Every structure is written in structure tokens, then in C-alpha cells.
Amino acid sequence: MRIFMVMILMAGLAGCQSLGVKPWERDLLAKDTMVPGKANGLDDAFDDHIYFSKEGSSGGRGFGGGGCGCN
């Protein structure tokens, strides 16, 4: 019984040894398109269009607007 418990404990510890992302696995996450907030100008304009269409406002994000955004 004791040997069985030790084997279960060792198997449980072995399952936790590969935590984290290795440097060679980070290549897709390191691309500029995957970095939040580093979009190009076209993406920013598209995001603003969606935001202001839903808000029914115009101008900066701090500008107060109203309406439902319907056309």
C-alpha cells in the first residue's frame, strides 16, 4: 500500500514539471499582430468605427454622445 501511494505521488509530481512556455514555443506569440495595443492604423480606425457606431457618439472617447447608434 505504501509503495502504491509513493508511485501515485511521483506520478502526480511528474505531471507538473512542464509548466510554462519554452522560448522556442513563443514565436507565434512574439509577432507584432499578437501584441495587444500594437495594431496598425487601419485596425484602429475599424475599432473606432465599431465603437462609435454602437455608442451613437462622435469625437474622442471622452466626448459625451447619445442615441442608440441606429441609422
C-alpha positions as CSV (number, residue, x, y, z in Angstrom):
1,M,0.0,0.0,0.0
2,R,2.8,2.4,0.8
3,I,4.6,1.7,-2.4
4,F,1.4,2.4,-4.3
5,M,1.0,5.7,-2.6
6,V,4.6,6.7,-3.4
7,M,4.0,5.8,-7.0
8,I,0.9,7.9,-7.2
9,L,2.7,10.8,-5.6
10,M,5.6,10.5,-8.0
11,A,3.2,10.4,-11.0
12,G,1.5,13.5,-9.7
13,L,4.7,15.4,-9.4
14,A,5.9,14.3,-12.8
15,G,2.8,15.8,-14.4
16,C,3.7,19.3,-13.1
17,Q,7.2,19.5,-14.4
18,S,6.4,21.1,-17.8
19,L,4.8,24.3,-16.7
20,G,5.3,27.5,-18.7
21,V,6.1,28.2,-22.3
22,K,9.5,27.4,-23.6
23,P,11.4,30.1,-25.6
24,W,11.1,28.2,-28.9
25,E,7.3,28.0,-28.4
26,R,6.9,31.7,-28.1
27,D,7.5,32.5,-31.8
28,L,3.8,32.9,-32.6
29,L,3.1,35.0,-29.5
30,A,6.0,37.3,-30.3
31,K,4.6,38.5,-33.6
32,D,3.5,42.2,-33.7
33,T,0.0,41.2,-34.7
34,M,-0.4,39.2,-31.5
35,V,0.7,42.1,-29.2
36,P,-2.3,43.9,-27.7
37,G,-2.4,47.6,-28.4
38,K,0.1,47.4,-31.3
39,A,-2.4,47.4,-34.2
40,N,-1.9,49.3,-37.4
41,G,-3.8,52.4,-38.3
42,L,-6.5,50.6,-40.3
43,D,-7.3,48.3,-37.3
44,D,-7.5,51.4,-35.1
45,A,-9.9,53.1,-37.5
46,F,-12.0,49.9,-37.8
47,D,-12.2,49.6,-34.0
48,D,-13.2,53.2,-33.6
49,H,-15.9,52.8,-36.3
50,I,-17.4,49.9,-34.4
51,Y,-17.1,51.7,-31.0
52,F,-18.8,54.9,-32.2
53,S,-21.4,53.1,-34.2
54,K,-22.5,51.3,-31.0
55,E,-22.3,54.4,-28.8
56,G,-24.1,56.7,-31.2
57,S,-21.5,59.4,-30.5
58,S,-18.7,61.1,-32.3
59,G,-15.3,62.6,-31.4
60,G,-13.0,61.3,-28.8
61,R,-13.9,58.6,-26.3
62,G,-14.3,61.2,-23.6
63,F,-16.9,63.1,-25.7
64,G,-20.4,62.7,-24.5
65,G,-22.9,61.5,-27.0
66,G,-26.2,59.9,-27.1
67,G,-28.6,57.8,-29.1
68,C,-28.8,54.2,-29.9
69,G,-26.5,54.2,-32.9
70,C,-29.2,53.3,-35.3
71,N,-29.0,54.6,-38.9
